[in-house]
Amino acid sequence: MEHVILLHGLVRRSTSLSGLRKGLENAGFAPEYWPYPSRRRRLDAHIDAFRSWLLSRNFEHPVHFAGHSLGGLIIRGALSKEVPFELGRIVLIATPNQGAGVVSRYEHTRLPHLIFGEPLQDLSEAALKEKGLGVPATDIGVIAGIQRFHPLNPLSYVNNFHYQGMEHDGTVALANTELRGSTDSISINAHHTFISNHPTTIEQTAYFLKNGKFLR
């Protein structure tokens, strides 16, 4: 069985990917979580920790990756350098590849930092561009959401004003999920917070990992 390493997003836990994990198991993969304290490290520290963990493993089959939001950025950073195993495909789910505009707008206020922790310093559009995470040399699929509002996501209240006239998922603008060098991309009617366990995300992630393109 081919492995799929799953990374959750900021202020989430691995259990937030439980639906995706189950769906990938049903599709014949062997998924596993890489849990990490999302709020308590800067992005570079997360990348270094993930890469060290990967290099300590002995994988016998191609290893695929799927990451939600911040998890996708960690995957990009860790795999932009060569790894000693066969690199499979990557799916980035609602990942702010170009940064998050809402962070750019409110990065100098205190409350967002108290809520989201240390990585927030690295997620503005300017900060992420400066980091230049790179693009791993493999097939990469990008899944973005376009459901603008959900009452359980406080950021969607703010972004309904900040992203007026733009497609977004309540947290990240559709345009900011784009990644030059990706293989394929799709948008679905899902909200940022819950997109990972959306049935379409699960189906499309499994299909891309098997075929290197999304189902249309």
N, C-alpha and C positions, 0 to 999 in steps of 0.2 A: 504493500500500500504506500502511496505517495503522501508525504507529510504536507500539512498546511499549518503554518504558524500564524496565530491570530493575535492582533494587538488592539486593545480597546483605546478609546479616546480620553480626552482630558476630563477629569472629575468623574470618571466612570470606573467600573471594575470589569474583570474578565467575564463575569456572569452576564454583563450587558450584551455579550456576543453568543449567548447560549443557543438562541434560535439558529444563528448562522452555523455554529458548530454542529448542531444536530443535522441540519440540512446537508452539510458537507460529508458527514458520516454516512448519511443515506445515499449520497452520490458516489461513495466508494473511496473517499479520502480518509486519512488519519489526522484529523485536526487536533491541535493542542494550543493552549494559551501561553503567552509570555506575560505574566502579571508584573506590573511595575507601579511604583508610587507616583502617579502622574503629576501631582501638584508639588512634589518635594524636590524636583531637580530641574535644572535648565535643560533645554533641548539637547545640547551637545553631550551632557552627562547621560541622558537617556540613550542616545545613540551609541555611546561608548559601552554602556552596560549591556545593551542588546547585542552588539557585535561581539563582545567578550563571551557572552552566553552562547552565541551561535558557534564561535570558534572552539568552544569546549565540547561540542557535541560531535558524535560520529553518525552521520546520516548515510544510509545505504542507497537511497533512492532520491530522485529530484525533490527539492524542497520548495514548495510554493508559499506565498505570503498573502495575507489580507489584513488591512489595517483601517480602522475607523478614525477619521479626523487626525488628531495628533499622532495616533499610531501609524498612519500612513507616512507621515514625515519621518518618523523614527526608522521605518523600514527603508525609505529612500536613502537616508543618511548612512545607515549601517551597511547597505548593499551597494553603495556607489563605488566601493573598493572590491577587489577580487576576494572571493571566498573559496575555501578548500573543499567545496562540495558542489554537486550539480545544482545550479540555480534554476528553479522552475519559473512559473509565472507569478505576477503580482497584481492584486486588485486593490486599488485605493478607493475608499468609500467616504465620500464627503470630506475629503482631505483638502485643507486650504493650501494648495501648492503654491499659490501666489500671495499667501498671507491672508489675514482676516481684516477686512475694512473696518469693522466695528472696533477691533483692537487699535488700529491706527488712529481712530478718532478719539478713543477714550483711554489710551495707554498711560496718560499722565494723571489720571484720577486714581484714588486709592481703593475704592470699593472693588473694581474688577480684579485687582491683584490679591485682595483678601479672599475673594471667592475662588479664583482660578489658579493662584499660586505662581511659582517661579517660571514655568514655561511661557507665561503671558508676555514676558519681556522679549521673547523671540518670535512672536507670532504676528506682529504687525507686518504690513506689506514691505516696508523698507528693511526691517530687520531680517526677514526671511530671504529677501533678495540678496542681502549682503552675505548671508551664510552660504549661498550657492550649494545646496545639498547634493546636486547632481542627479543623474537619472541612471538607475541600474541598467546594465546591458542585457535586457530580456524583454519579453512581452509584458506590457503594463496596460491594464484596463482601469479606466476612471469611471466610477459611478457617482453621480451627483443628484441631490434632491432638489425639488422645486416646490415643495409644500411650504408656504411662507410662514404659517402661524400654527403654533400649538400652545395651549394654555399652560402646559407644564414646563415650557422653556422660557425663562424670563428674557433671554436675548431676543426672542422673536417679537416681543413687544417693542423693543428698541429698534430692531432692524426693519420693521414695517415702515418706520420713518426714514431710517438711514439709507435703505435700499429702495426708495420709491422709484418706480419705473424700471426696476431691475429684477431679473430672476434670482431667487435665492432660496435657501432651505431653512430660513429662520435664524441661521448663524453665519453661514458662509455664502457669498455671492457665487452664482453659477460660473461666472467668468474667472473667479479665483480658484476654482477647482481644476482649471485647465493646466495641462502639463505638456510642454513641447517635448516630443520624443516618445510620448505614449503611443500605444498601438491602436487603441479603440476607446471610445467614451460614449456614455449614455446618460440621460437624465430621466428620473422617475418621480412620480408623485408621492414623495416621502419627505418627512421632516428630519432635520439633522440629528436630533436626539435619538430617534427610533429607527433610523434608516437601515441599520445593520441587520435587524431582524425582520425587515419587510420581506414578504414572500418573493417579490420580484428581485430584490437584492440577493437573496439566497440562491434563487434559480440562476440568475445571471452570473454570480460569482463562480458557481460550480461549472457553468458552461464555459466561461472564459478560461478557467484553470485547465480545462480539458482541451479546449480548441483554439485558444489564443485570440478569440474574438467574441463579441457579445451576440446573443440570439436575437434575430430580427425576423 
